[in-house]
Structures are given as C-alpha cells and as structure tokens.
Amino acid sequence: MKNKNYSKQDAVQILNPQDEHWIAFVESFPRATIFHHPAWIDLLADCYGYRPFVIVMKDEGDKIIAGLPFIDVNSFLTGRRWTSLPFTDYCNPLYRDDVAFRQLSDELVQLFQNKRNPNIEVRWELPACTSILTNFEFVQHTLNLDQGIESISKTLHRTQRQNIKTAEKNNVRIERGEDLDSLRVFYSLHCLTRQRQGVPVQPWRFFKLLHERLIARGLGFVLIAYAGDQCLAAGLFLHWQKTLIYKYASSSDNGQDLRPNHLLTWTALNWGCEHGYKLFDFGRTDAANEGLRTFKNRWGTIETPLTYSILSAKPQNPSTGRMEAVMHKIIQNSPEWVCRLAGVVLYRHFG
C-alpha cells in the first residue's frame, strides 16, 4: 500500500505483527491486551490461512503514534473484509493522543472510500463519521482488581457469596492447568456446551495452536471444576500486560446446583489479584442475554457497551451473529460431531 498525499508527519505504514517496532509500541501500553499480542494475531492467521497486518501512523521522527492490527478475511461465502480482529471480543486502537486516534480513523475511512479495499470491521468505537456504521449488539463486563480481593468480596452480590459457599461446602475443587491434557478436558466440555447452545465449536487445531503459542508461553491457563471425578465446568483464561481475560467458558448439564461456575470464577479473581493484574475482563456478552449479564453484574463489574465500527456500503451484522443465526437449530438437533464438523468447515468464513 502506497502513502497518498501524506506529509512525513502523517505517514501511514503497513507492518507485520512481528515487527519489532510494533511489538515495542504495544508493550508500552498498559491498556494493551493479549488481543494486541503478535502471538494471538499469528495464531488466527496460521489456523485459518488469513493474512495478518498492522496499520500504523508514524510521526516525523518515524515513531509509531497509533496502530491497529487487522486480519484480511477472504471468503467465497462471506466476501472479503479487513477485521480487527476475528474471533476476538474487541480490539481497541492504541494511540499516543486523540489527534493520532483521529488520524488513524480517517485513514481507515480513506482506505475504504478509495474502492480498492474491502469492507472494514473494527471491534471498537471509532470517532464519529458519516461513513462509519455502528453495531451495539454486545456489552463488556470488567472488574478492577486493584482494590484487592477482600474489597471485591465485600462488593459481591449476596447471591454470589452464597453460591461460592455452596460450592465449597459440597467439596467442589478447582484445578488449574497449563498442560495439553488440561486443555483436552476443557475442549471436550466446550464441545458439549457449544452443541447445547447451537453454535459451531472451533476446531481442536485452533486450541492446540492456542496452547502452543500462548498457554505454553505463560500467557494463559485452564481452570476445571470437579465434584469427585466428574468435570462440572471449565474456563480458559488469557492474560498479558495488566489484563486477565475470561475467554472461553463451558459447563456440564449435571451438577450445576453445586455452583461450580461461581467457585471457578472466584478462583480466577483470586489468581488475578495474587499475580498483580489490574483488570479482570469477563468477556463479551450478547446484550439480549439477560441471564448472563446478571451473572456478570453480580460480581461488582462495570458494564459498558461494546461498539463495533463498520465501513461498508450497507448495514451488516457482525459475522459471528450471522453464523449463529444460520447454524443454531441444525447443531442443537444433531449429534456432537456435526457441531465439530461445522466448526472445521465454516469457522474461517465467519470470524
């Protein structure tokens, strides 16, 4: 991509996510998350055959002042688009100041308007512009860990405290693992959960790469809730910089009266506080899912809208929403292997 009518001060460049200058820029931002990490971006690219890149703005000293990673999704089913990022709850642009943020946003608009580039989807709110469509289907829940676990305990809804005690009273135990066997236990339960929800499950190859690129490098772990030898719930957590993210959750139909998910979440919060993390991210929630929103709000979280910014000739829903609408009934009423096969065949097209 060539720079067009930009002064040296406003230079825009395309970088590889592994570029040392991008890595240094990202590492300088406490608000950067694992979703900005080159390992996460390359994991998505390698698993699904995508092309990854980073759009950055540079100042007159050739220093990056703003940037955002993208994946070029080219699908015969869903068309071509630049997404920041697929299979990612959100990806906030990183910038030194508001002027740099505006410059980056304006550049994205120009890239779309030159008609040689595909639709662009940014999973964050860009500055208001008539060319940018917005989507408000999701919310985010975060909890400040700086206050310490004792303070968090005091602000919990009484129902959450009772449920934690119920799990402890019934000898629910939580095991933490970073090995591949722990991930296999999680994945087995995850497949059953996805089938019950009526959505495809990401292929095992994705999670195996996730283990290789992230968990094995100390950037994630699995928590599994057991009652005796029975696995009741499991969660996969990713962490980097100062943010601990609850990325994937799964649970069995059995044993939910023992409240394993509450003890599992409480264990993760304790781990985050003990290891110096500043923010716990409960992940993206469909705004229409009142039950899950209530569960997350009762931990004392802050709920905020997740605004997605879309540059497209016509309004469109996020790709994940389209996938769920198409596959929901088929998967729910089919054997588990259909859920797995649907993920292998279709996931790369709907990220």
Residue pairs with C-beta under 8 A, 6 or more apart in sequence:
1 14
1 111
3 11
3 12
3 13
4 110
6 12
8 60
9 59
9 60
10 57
10 103
11 57
11 58
11 59
11 62
12 55
12 56
12 57
12 58
12 107
13 55
13 56
13 58
14 53
14 54
14 55
14 56
15 21
15 22
15 53
15 54
15 56
15 67
16 22
16 52
16 53
16 54
17 38
17 41
17 42
17 52
17 53
17 54
17 69
18 38
18 42
19 54
21 64
22 38
22 54
22 56
22 64
22 67
23 38
25 56
25 64
25 67
25 94
26 32
26 36
26 37
26 67
26 94
27 241
29 36
29 94
29 241
30 241
30 242
30 278
31 92
31 94
31 241
31 242
31 243
32 94
32 240
32 241
33 92
33 240
33 241
33 243
33 245
33 281
34 40
34 214
34 219
34 220
34 238
34 239
34 240
34 241
34 243
34 245
35 85
35 88
35 89
35 90
35 91
36 69
36 91
36 94
37 219
37 240
39 213
39 214
39 217
39 219
40 85
40 88
40 213
40 214
40 238
41 52
41 69
41 71
41 85
42 52
42 213
43 206
43 209
43 210
43 213
43 214
44 50
44 52
44 71
44 85
44 86
44 87
44 88
44 351
45 51
45 52
45 71
46 209
47 203
47 205
47 206
47 209
48 86
48 347
48 348
48 351
49 348
50 71
50 72
50 73
50 86
50 348
50 351
51 71
51 72
51 74
52 69
52 70
52 71
52 72
53 69
53 70
53 72
54 67
54 68
54 69
54 70
55 67
55 68
55 70
55 104
55 107
55 108
56 64
56 66
56 67
57 64
57 65
57 66
57 67
57 95
57 100
57 103
57 104
57 107
58 64
58 65
59 65
65 95
65 96
65 97
65 100
65 103
66 93
66 94
66 95
66 96
66 100
66 101
66 103
66 104
67 93
67 94
67 95
67 104
68 84
68 91
68 93
68 94
68 104
68 122
69 84
69 85
69 91
70 82
70 83
70 84
70 85
70 120
71 82
71 83
71 84
71 85
71 86
71 351
72 80
72 82
72 118
73 80
73 81
73 82
73 83
73 86
73 319
73 348
73 349
73 351
74 80
75 348
75 349
76 349
77 346
77 349
77 350
78 319
78 322
78 349
78 350
79 118
79 119
80 118
80 119
81 118
81 119
81 120
81 121
81 319
82 117
82 118
82 119
82 120
82 121
83 120
83 121
83 123
83 319
83 351
84 91
84 121
84 122
84 123
84 124
85 91
85 123
86 319
86 351
87 202
87 347
87 351
88 123
89 123
89 138
89 140
89 245
89 247
89 281
89 283
89 284
89 306
90 123
90 124
90 140
90 284
90 306
91 122
91 123
91 124
92 124
93 101
93 104
93 105
93 122
93 124
93 126
95 101
95 104
101 127
102 127
105 126
105 127
105 129
105 132
106 129
108 120
108 122
108 126
108 311
109 129
109 131
109 132
109 311
111 117
111 120
112 119
112 120
112 131
112 311
113 131
119 310
119 311
119 312
119 313
119 316
120 310
120 311
120 312
121 308
121 309
121 310
121 311
121 312
121 318
121 319
122 308
122 309
122 310
123 306
123 308
123 318
124 307
124 308
124 309
125 134
125 307
125 309
126 132
126 309
131 311
132 309
132 310
132 311
133 309
133 310
133 311
133 312
133 315
133 316
134 307
134 308
134 309
134 310
135 307
135 308
135 310
135 317
135 318
136 287
136 305
136 306
136 307
136 308
137 286
137 287
137 288
137 308
137 317
137 318
137 321
138 284
138 285
138 286
138 287
138 305
138 306
138 308
139 284
139 285
139 287
139 293
139 303
139 304
139 305
139 306
140 281
140 282
140 283
140 284
140 285
140 303
140 304
140 305
140 306
141 281
141 282
141 283
141 285
141 293
141 296
141 297
141 299
141 301
141 302
141 303
142 279
142 280
142 281
142 282
142 301
142 302
142 304
143 152
143 269
143 279
143 280
143 282
143 299
143 300
143 301
143 302
144 278
144 279
144 302
145 152
145 244
145 269
145 272
145 273
145 277
145 278
145 279
145 280
146 278
148 273
149 269
149 270
149 273
149 274
152 269
152 273
152 299
152 300
153 161
155 300
156 298
156 299
156 300
157 297
157 298
157 299
157 300
159 298
160 262
160 266
160 298
160 299
163 259
163 262
163 263
164 259
164 262
164 263
164 266
166 258
166 259
166 262
167 225
167 258
167 259
167 260
167 262
167 263
168 263
170 227
170 258
171 227
172 225
172 226
172 227
172 232
172 258
172 259
172 260
172 263
173 225
173 226
173 227
174 223
174 224
174 225
174 226
174 263
174 264
174 267
175 182
175 223
175 224
175 226
176 221
176 222
176 223
176 267
176 271
177 183
177 185
177 221
177 222
177 224
178 215
178 216
178 218
178 220
178 221
178 222
180 208
180 211
182 222
182 224
183 207
183 208
183 210
183 211
183 215
183 222
183 236
185 222
185 224
185 231
185 234
186 207
186 222
186 224
186 234
186 235
186 236
186 248
186 250
187 204
187 207
188 231
189 231
189 233
189 234
189 250
189 251
189 252
190 201
190 234
190 248
190 250
191 201
191 336
191 339
191 340
192 250
192 252
192 336
193 249
193 250
193 251
194 200
194 201
194 250
194 331
194 339
194 343
195 201
195 331
195 332
195 334
195 336
195 338
195 339
196 253
196 332
197 332
198 324
198 327
198 328
198 329
198 330
198 331
198 332
199 323
199 324
199 327
199 328
199 331
199 339
200 323
200 327
200 331
200 339
200 340
200 342
200 343
200 346
200 347
201 339
201 340
201 342
201 343
202 343
202 347
203 340
203 343
203 344
203 347
206 347
210 220
210 236
214 220
214 238
215 221
215 222
219 238
219 239
219 240
220 236
220 237
220 238
220 239
220 247
221 236
221 237
222 234
222 235
222 236
222 237
223 234
223 235
223 237
223 264
223 267
223 268
224 231
224 233
224 234
224 264
225 231
225 232
225 233
225 234
225 260
225 261
225 263
225 264
226 232
227 255
227 258
227 260
230 252
230 254
230 255
231 252
232 251
232 252
232 254
232 255
232 256
232 258
232 260
233 249
233 250
233 251
233 252
233 260
233 261
233 264
234 249
234 250
234 251
234 264
235 246
235 248
235 249
235 250
235 264
235 265
235 268
236 247
236 248
236 249
237 244
237 245
237 246
237 247
237 268
238 244
238 245
238 247
239 245
239 272
239 277
242 276
242 277
242 278
242 279
243 277
243 278
243 279
243 280
243 281
244 268
244 271
244 272
244 277
244 279
244 280
244 281
245 281
245 283
246 265
246 268
246 280
246 281
246 282
246 283
247 283
249 261
249 283
251 260
251 261
261 295
265 299
268 280
269 280
269 299
272 280
282 296
282 299
282 301
284 306
285 292
285 293
285 296
286 292
287 293
287 305
293 303
296 303
297 303
308 318
310 316
319 350
319 351
320 350
320 351
322 350
323 346
323 347
323 350
327 342
327 346
330 338
330 342
331 338
331 339
331 342
